[in-house]
Amino acid sequence: MSALPVFVGVDVAKTELVTGLRPTGEAWTVSNDETGIQELLQRLRPHVPVLVVIEATGGYERGVVAALAAAGIPLVVANPRQVRDFARSTGQLAKTDRIDAQVLALFAERVRPEPRPLPDEATRTLTALLARRRQILEMLTAERNRLEHAVPAVRRDLVQHIRWLERRLRDVDHDLDRTVQSSPIWRAKENLLRTLPGVGPVTSRTLIGSLPELGFLNRKQIAALVGVAPLARDSGTLKGKRLVWGGRAPVRAALYMAALVASRRNPALRAFYARLVAAGKPKKLALTACMRKLLTILNAMVKNNSAWQWIDHPKTA
């Protein structure tokens, strides 16, 4: 066992796992398969790591993440952009797999991100279905745009592909409905969320699958996590324009559409939006404010387990 606390970074590639340790600087490479992952676990156990940080890679990290979690090793799957920004802040501009692993270990040591429960298989399935739905919608949009200017020779092929994608979209929606309905907890949560005018099935399922923290954080924390909290850009006498960025893009996209509907159909959000526009705020800014207010209300609803009520709705605190 190491005398000093050990922090670990694992750089994940399709075929390799490169591991770096802090403060010793030790590093090694194993294959990204069952054999390599077991070797990684055997080499880590004597060190008793305080924290392991792995960068999200879009799927290649799933095997090692599952194995580390099953072994009871504290683990964080970090946002790649956050890690890149951290690397730049330390002056580390060079990039190799070993350097990346050491940067992840240093990130674990200096930042100490808080480990959170990893999603179970049902949650991963729901998240994958939501991602697939977004992909099909993107393909549909692209094909419909092509159809507008298509010559007769390709028009028929485009129409057939669009119809096939529309069928696939219906199938994915059916799979999403079945997945949510199979869980009594998700079913109850979806029914609760959809009592708020403007929140439909896509928004409620995106929140269930991509924002499990809903109802467990305060309004400022949940807004920052999603990326709808305005960030200051001040320096000296300069007062910069507040911007929202970062966070969870799929959740923001779903909230945007929900806020667009709610600003017209939800009495509270409609009045809020109209008041901001009347005060001279740009419509885009007013809509972003509606997104944050909508998220705040939903967070309070889940926290209090109370359905939306216009006259006596939950406090947005």
N, C-alpha and C positions, 0 to 999 in steps of 0.2 A: 504494500500500500504506500502511496506517495505521502510524504510528510506535509507538503503544501497542497492547498485546494487545487484541483485540476479542472480546467475548462477545455471543452473539446469542440472543434469545428469539423464538419464533414462536408466536403465538396462533392456533389453528386453529378455523375455523368451517366450516359446510357449504359456503359460497360464497366465503369470503375467508380470506386469510392476512395477519395483521398482524405485522410484523417490528419488533423493537426492538433497538438496539445499545447496548452499554456499552463504554467510558465516555462516548461522545459524546452519547448520548441521542437519536440519529437514529432515525426511525421512518417506515415506509411501509406501504401496503396494496396487495396484488395479489389477483387472483382465484384461487380454489382449483381450478384446472384446469391443463391442460398448458401453456397460454400463460403463465399467471401464475407457475407453478413455474419455468419457464425464465427469466422476468424476475427472479425472486427469486435464482436461481443467478448470473445475470449481475451483479446488484448486490452479491452477497456476495463473489464471487471477488477483487476488488481489496483487500478488507479482510483476507483470509486468516484467518478466524475461528479462535480457539483452541478454541472449543466452541460448539455450537448446542444449545439445550434446547427441546424441543417437549413440550407436555402431551398425554398420551394422551386421545383423545376418543372412543374406541370405533369408529374406522374412518376418520374423515374425514382423519386425518393420514397415511394409508398412502402416498398419491401423493408428497407432499413428502418424507416419510421415505425412500422408495425412491430419489428423485432425489438427495437430499443424500448418502445412503450411496454411491450409484454415483459421485458426484463426489469421493468421498474426503474429505468434510468431517466432522470429529469430531462425533458426534451422540449425544444421550441423549434417550430418550423417558421423561419423568418421570411419577411417580405424582402425579395431581392433588391428592390430600390433602396430600402432602408439600410441594407448592408453595404451597397455601393456608396451611398452618401457617407456612411461611417468610414469606409476605406479612404475616400477622398479627404475627409476631415483629418485623418492621420497622416496624410501626405503619401499614401500608398497608391501610386498610379500604375505600376507594373501589374501584370495579370498572368498568372499561371495557376494550374490546379493546386499546387502546394501553397502558393501565396494565398490563394482564395481560402484554403482550409485554415491557414494561420490567421487570416483576417476574421473568419467566422469564430475561431477560438478567442481572439482578442475581443470581438464583439460580445461574446458570452461573458468574458471576464469584466469588461468595463461597463457595459450597458445593463447586464443582468436582466434580460427580458423575463417576464413572469411566465412559467409553464402553464399551459391551459389544457383542459381535457381534450384529447383527440376525438374527432368524430367517429361514431360507430359505423358499422357497415350500412345500416339503413340510411344514415345521414349522408354517407358518401354516395350511395345510390341516388338519393334525391338531388344532391349537388351535381352529379354527372348528368342526370336527366335535364336539369335546368340549363346546364352548359350546352347540352345537345340541342335543346330548344332554341337557344340564342344562335347557335351555328346554323340551324335550318332557316331561321328568320333572315340571317345575313345572306344566305344563298338565295332565298326567295327574292329579297330586295334586289340583289345583283342581277338575277335572271329577268325580273320584271323591267328593270332599267334597260337591259339589253334588248328586250322585246320591243321597246318603243322605237328603236332605230334599226331593227333587224330587217335584212333583205328576205324575200320569200324563200330562198333556198334553206335558211336556217330557222325560219319562224316556226315551222311545225315541230322541230326538235325542241325549241325553247318552250313552246306551249306544253308539250308532253312532259318535259322536265319540271315545269312549274306545277303541273297537276300532280306529279309524283311527289314533289316536295310538300305540297299542300296535304296529301294523304299522310305523309310521314309526320307532319306537324300535328295532325289530328291523333295519330297513334301515340306520339310522345305525350301529348296532353292527356290522353287516356291513361298512359303509364304513370304520369305524375299524379293524376287523381287517385288511381289505385294505390300508389305508394303512400300518399298522405292518409287515405281512408283506412289503410291497414293498421295505422297506429292510433290508438285512442287518444294519446297525448297530443299528437299532431292534429288530429281531427278536431279536438276541442280548441286548440290554439288557433287553427284556421278559422273556425266558426267565430271565435272571439275577435280576431283581427278584422274579419269581413263585416262586422257590425259598423265599422267606420266608413261612411260614404266616401268613395274614391278608391278604396282598397278592394281589388278584385283577386281572382285566383292566382294570377302570375305574381303579383306583389306579395301576397300572403305566403306563397310557397317559397319565394325567394328569401323572404325574411326567416322562415323556418329553417331552410337549408343553409343559408349563407350568413345568418346573423343569430347564432344561438345565444349570444350575450344579451339579446333583447329582454328587458325586464330585470336584468341583474346589475346594470350599471346606472349611474345617475345621468341626467340629460346632457351634461357637458361631455362626459366620457363616451356616451353612445354616439353623439354627434361627431366627435373627433375620430372615433373608430370607423364610422361610415365615410367620413370625408365631407361633411356638410357644415362643419364649424368654420366660420371665417377666420383666416389667419392674418395677423398683423404684419405689415411690411414697413415699419417705421425705422428711421435712422436719423439721429440728431433732430434738426428742425423739419425734416422731410416726413410727411404723413402719407404713407403709401396707401394705395387702394387695397382693401381687404379682399382676399381671394379664398376660394375653397378648392382643395385639391387633395390627392392621395386617397387613402381609405379603400373601401371595397366597391369597385366599379360596378359589378352586377347589382348590388343593393342600391347604389345611387341611381342607376338607370331605371330600376323598378320604381323607386321613390319619385323620380321625375315624372313618369307617366301617371302615377297615382296622384301627385300634387296637381298636375294639369287637369285631371278630372275633378279632384276635390275643390280646386279654386272656382269651379263652376257649379258643383252640385252639393258640396258640403257647406252648410250655412256658416259654420265658424270659420272655415278656411276661406270661403268666398268673401266674407266681411274683412278678414285679415288682409287678403290680397288687394281688395279694393282700397283699403285704408293706406296701404303702402304706395300704391300707384297714385292715389290722390295726393300723397305727400311728395310726389315728384320722383319716386324711386323708379329706376328702369324696370321694365316688365320681367326681364330675365332675373334681376336681383330679387324682385318680389316673389317670383316663382321658387327661387332657391330658398328664400326665407320660409316659404310654405312647405318645402321639403323638410326643412329642419323642424318646423312646428309639427308637421305630420308625424315625423319620427319620434318626437318628444311625447306626443299624445299616445302613440302606439306603445312606446316604452312604459308609460304610466299605466296603460290598460293591462298590459301583460303583468307588470309588477303587482298591481292591485287585483288582478283577475276580475276585472269589471268591464262590461261591454260599454260601447260608446253611447252616451246620452247627450243630446243637444242642450237640454235645459240644465242638467246637472252632470256634465261630463267630468272625467277624472282630472285632478289637478296636474298640470304639465310641469311638475317639479322633479 
